Amino acid sequence: MSESTIYAASWLINPAAPPLAGGALLVRRGTVAAVGTLAELRSAHAVPVVEFPDSAIIPGFVNAHTHLELTHFSSWRLRTHVEYNPRRFVDWIIQLIKIRRGLKDEDILASLREGVRMCLESGTTAVGEIVTNPALAPRYQASPLGGRLFFELLGHDPDRFRGTLEAALAACEQGGERLAAGLSPHSPYTIGEGNLEQIRAAASSRTLPLAIHVSESREEADFVFDTAGPLAEQFYPFVGWQGLLMPPRRCSSTELLDRFGLLTPSTLAVHCVHVTPSDGEILKERGCSIVLCPRSNERLDVGTAPLHLFRKLGIPLALGTDSLASNDSLSLWEEMRFALDLFRHDLSVAEAFRMATSGGAAALGLATLCGSLEPGKRADFQVVENGGTAAERVLERVVCEGTVQEVYAGGERYAGGISG
């Protein structure tokens, strides 16, 4: 098999450039070596050519927030007889914990494998994945997915937390270029304040990025501000933390995280549904990126993120599906289309496309490796049908009507089934 191949289509679409008619990629040993028209690349390189007429080649999507371990959540609900439909955010958290307590390691592994498959089949080639058990890291490394693994941190007991942090840091040392590493302090309501400084020091000394659930629900906002509401009254007793309730902080989640130095240019703030304008100013000043998960927010009935505020402030944005515990699919195609409908007055097709590609890569600190099709980057791309040949509204046609035909990760064709 040739070390180099040209892949060509009716259109080559990158997030920061106009669609290129008759565009093509030269892929060499898993990396994009050149970009141009098919005629240009053919004249300069005597290598095999694979053509996709009436289609578009676009970057593989970057799903900036996932929990692939939870892919089998729906079937677990049935098996464990925890089948009720939660009416509130806290009820959903408690249901999730009940279900996870009844699982075995092989359940998690099977769920993770299915999540990886679903991502790749729908055109996602990189993820910002939350990993609850560092021992799972090699399973991700064995898959074609790229991105960043954020090892989850939560808890109050300082000694137990120190052990969790040390295990996460050891796993981070095993990260590579294709799947980099980071830490995920779960949220301001699941970590004792005494442990936040440990996280800051560890992340700072090792230059590790952070992914944090921030202001996902009104319940979180109430809990952080005055230690009240369902999180204090139901969640804390359920997990045995009722004796660890903190005095009212009289601040927001954003302000609390900022007090402990956890908001930096390498911090990924996830959800941000209940942030105030002053919170937005802090996130902007600290250089954070925000990942929106609109379908998850709708499913859990927690509200809608203030996209207009983030755009006004110029905060970098990415898109995530979250997990199948709070979503119907892991498809960023479906997430993009939902976001375009939900934010129809605030979000353009080009902006949504950028959030799912270069925006996600930048948010994960991987902009030099993926998110667009440029020389030197990993050859992660999708071939999308319904591209057509007409020059008018090419990007809109692809984003709103396209279906995935082929997926390549690191220049290798993904051999599983494809779903658009």
N, C-alpha and C positions, 0 to 999 in steps of 0.2 A: 504494500500500500504506500502511495506517495506521501512524503512528509509534508507536502504543500498541496492545497486544493483551493480553487476559486469557487465561491458560492455566489450565485447571481439571481436577481429577481427583477420584477418590473420596478420595484422601488426599494431603496435603502433608506431607512428612517432612523435618525438620531435625535435625541431630545433637544439639542441646542443648534440644530441646523435645518434648513429646508429639506424636504424629501428629495432624494436624488433619483431621478429617472434612470432606469437601466443600471442601478447601482450594484456593486459587488464587493465582496470581501476576499482577501487572500489570507488564508489561515495556514499557519506554519507551526507545527508541534504544539498545538493547543492555544496558540496566541494569534491575535489579529496582527498580521504583518503589513498589510496595506489596505486602503479603502479608495474606491474610485468607481468609474463606470466599468462595465464589463469590457468594453472595447479597450480602455486604457490598461486594465490589468492583464488582459489577454495579450496585448502587444508587448508587454514588459516581462511576462512570466509564462514559460512553456510548461504548464502544469495542468492536471485534470480540472475540468469545469463541471459543476453541478448547477443546473438551472431550474428555477421555479417560476414559470410564467404566470402572469396574472396574480402574483403574490407580492408580499412585502417582507423584507428581512428587517427585523427590529431587535433591539437588545433584549436579552433575557431579563425578566422582571426581578426586582429586588424587593422582597416582602420584608419590611423593616421590623415587624413585630409578630412573632409566631410562638406557639407552644405546641410543637408537633407531638409531644408525648400524649396529648389529650385528644388525638384524632379519633380514637374509638369511644369517645365519651358517650355517644348515644346508645351504643350497644351495652356499655357498662351499666348505664342506668337501668336497662331492662334486666340484665343479669343479676344485679345487686338489689333489685326491687326498690330502688330509690327513684321512682318514676314520676314523682310529682313535678309540676311546672312551677318553679319559684315565682313569686309575685314581686319580690323585692331583691335588691342587690345583695343584701346580707344573707337572705335565704338561699340565694344561688351559691354564695361562697360556702355556706355550711353544707349544702348538698354536694358540692364538689369535694369537700374534705371527706365526707362520709363515703363517697364512692372510691376515692383514692385509698382509703384505709383498707379496703377489701381487695386490692389488686396485688398481683404477684409480679416479679421482675419480668417474666416472659410476656405478661400482658402489656407492660409499658413498651417493651422492645417491639412487639408486633404493631402496636399503635404508632410508634415512631417510624417504623418502616413504611407503613401506609401513608403517613404524613409526608414523608420524603417523596414517595411515588406521586401523590396528589399534587404536590408543588411542581415537580418536573413536568408532569403531564399537562399542566395548565400554563406552562411557560415561565415559571419561576425558577431561576437558577442560583439565586443567593437569598439568604434569610438572615434576619436578626433574631436568633432563636434563644428562648429562655430555657435553660437546662437545670432541672432540679437535682440531679444526681451526677456529680463529676465522672462517675464510672461509666456513664453513657457516652462520653466524648468520643471514644474510638468508633462507636457505631456511626456517628455523623461523619467522621473522617473517612470511613469506608464508602460513603455515598458520593455521587457526582456533585452534590450541592456545594456552593461556596457561601461566603458570608462571614458572620461572626457569632460565636457561641457566648452568651452571657450567662454565667453561672450564678444561680439564684441564692440570695442571702435573706434570711428572716429569723426572727426570734428575739427574745429578751435576755435570757440567762447569759451573762457575759462569758463564762467559761465554755459553755456549749457553743455559743456563737463563735468564739475564737477557733474552735475546732472546725466548724463549718467554713469559716473564712480561710483557714489554712488549707483545707481540702480544695476549695475553689481556686486558691492561688496556685496550688500544685498543678491543677488541671490547666490553668492559664499558661503555665510554662510549656505545656505540650502543644499549644496552638501553633499553627503554621500560616503561610501566606494565603492559601486558599480558604481556610477556615480559621480566622483570627479569634482572639479571645477577649473577654471583658467580664465585668461583674454586674449583677442585677440585684441591687437592694430592692426588695419586692415593692414596698410602699411605705409611706410615713406611718401608717397605722399597724404595720406588722413587724416593726423593728424598734427595739428599745433605744431611747436617745443616747444612752451610754455606748451603744454599738456603732452609731453613725460616725463618730470620730475614728474608730478603727477602720471603717470602710474608706473614709477620706484619706487616711494616712497610707493604707495599702494601695489604693488606686493611684495616688499621687507619686509614690515612690517607684511604682512599676509602670507608670504611664498607661494605665488601663482605663478604657472608656467605661461608662456606666449606662445602664438602661433602667429607668425607674418608672413605675406606674404612678402618675401624678394627677390628682384631682379627677379621678375617674367618675366618682359618684358624689351626690349631695351628702350621703352618709359619711364619706371620708372627710368632706369639708367640715361637717358638724363635729365629728370626732376630734379632728386636729385642733379645731378652734376652742371647744369647751368640754372635751371628753364626754360628750353626750350622744344620745341616739342609739340606733340598733347595733352599731359596732361595739359600743360600750356595754349595752344591756344584754345582747344576745351572743355576738361573736366571741367576745373575750371570755365569758363564762364557758362557752362551748369548747374552747381550746385550752381551758384551764389557766387563763391569764387574768382572771378577775382581780387578783391581788396585785397586779402590775399596772393598773390604770394610772396614767400620768396626770398631774394637775393640769387644768386648762392652760393651753399655750397662747390663746388669743392671737393666733396668726393663721395664715393659710399653709397648705402643704408646700407651696413654692417658697414661702418665706422661711419655713422651718428647714427645708433642705438647704436653702441659701445660708442660713446661720451656721450650718455645719460644713460649709464649703463643698457641697456635693453638686453644685450647678456650675459646670465649666463648658468650654467649647467641645469637649468630648462626651458630654452628657446627652443622652437621648431621653426626652420626656415623653412618655407614652400616654395617650388619651387626651389629657388636658381639657376635659369637658367643662369643669367648674373652675376655671381660672378667671381671675378678675383682670381688668386693664392694668392694674399695678403689678399683678403677677406676670402678665405679659411683658411689661417693661423690664422686670427682673430677668426673665428668660432671654429676652433680646440682649440686654446688657452683658449677660454672662456667656453669650454665644451658643446657647443650647439649640438643638434641633428638636422638632416635635413630630411624633408619629401619630397620625390620625387613624382610627379604626372605626369608621362610621357604622358599619353593619353590626359590629359587636355592641356598640353603644345603643343602637336601636333595639337589639334583641334583649338587652338587659334593662332597657327603659331608664337609662341614666341621664338622658339628655343629648344635646348636640353640641359639639365643640364650636367655639366662636371663630370660625375660619376667617371671617372678615377682619377680626382683630389681629390675627396672626399675619395676614397678608398686609395689613396697614403698617404693622411694625417691621415687616420684612424678615420674619423668623423663618429659617429654612424648614421645609416641610417634606415629610415622607408619608408613605401609606403602608398600612399593615392589615392583615386579616384577623389577628389574634388567633384564638383556637376554635376548634369545633365544639367546645363546650359553650361557646357564645356566638357561633356563626354557622352558616349553612354550608360553606365551602371554604377552601383555601385558595381560591382563584382570585388573583389580583385583577383579572379582567372584570369579574363581577364586582369587585370592590370599587374599581375605577368607575364603572357605569353607575353603581349606586351613588357614589360620591357626586358624580356629575348631575344626577337627578336631585339629590338632596341639597346640594349647594349650587343650584342652577344659576343663581344670580351672582355668585362669588367665585366660581371656578370654571376656567376654560378647559377645553380638550387638551391643549398643549400643556397647561399646568398640571392636569391630572396625569398625563403621560410622563411628564418630568418627575412627579412624585413617585411613580412606580418604577422609575429607571435611575437616572442620575441623582435624583433627590434622595432615594433610598440608599444608594451607594455612598453618597456624601455623609448622610446621617450616621452610617455605620463606620465611617472613617476609611472607606474603601474606594474612594473616587478614582484612584490611580489604577485600580484593578478591574472594575466592572461598572455597569450602569450605562455605558455607551460603547459604541463600536468604533474604536480608535486604535491606531497602531500601538502595540505594546500591552494592550489590555487582553484579559482572558477572552477567548472566543466563545462567549456565552451569547447565544442568539436564538430567536424564534423565526420560523417561517410562517407567515400568516396569510391565509386565503382571504378573498374578497378585497384584495388590494386594487384590482382592476388596473386599467391603463390610463384612465382620465386623470388629468392633472388637478382638477378642481377638488378641493376638500379631501385630499388624500388621507391626511392624518385623522380627520374626523371619521372618515369611512372605515379606516382600519380599527380605530379605538372602539367605535360604536357598533360595528358590524363584523369585524374580523373574527376568524376562527383559527385556532392553532393547528398547523399542518405538521410541522417538525420542530423539534427542540434539540439544540446542541449545547452541551456543557463542556467547557474546556476543549472545544473543537470536536468532541465525540458526540455522535448522534445518540440521543436517548432512545432506547429500543422499546420502552413500554408503550402502552396505549396512549393516545392523545385525546384531550378534551379541551375545547375552547372556552 
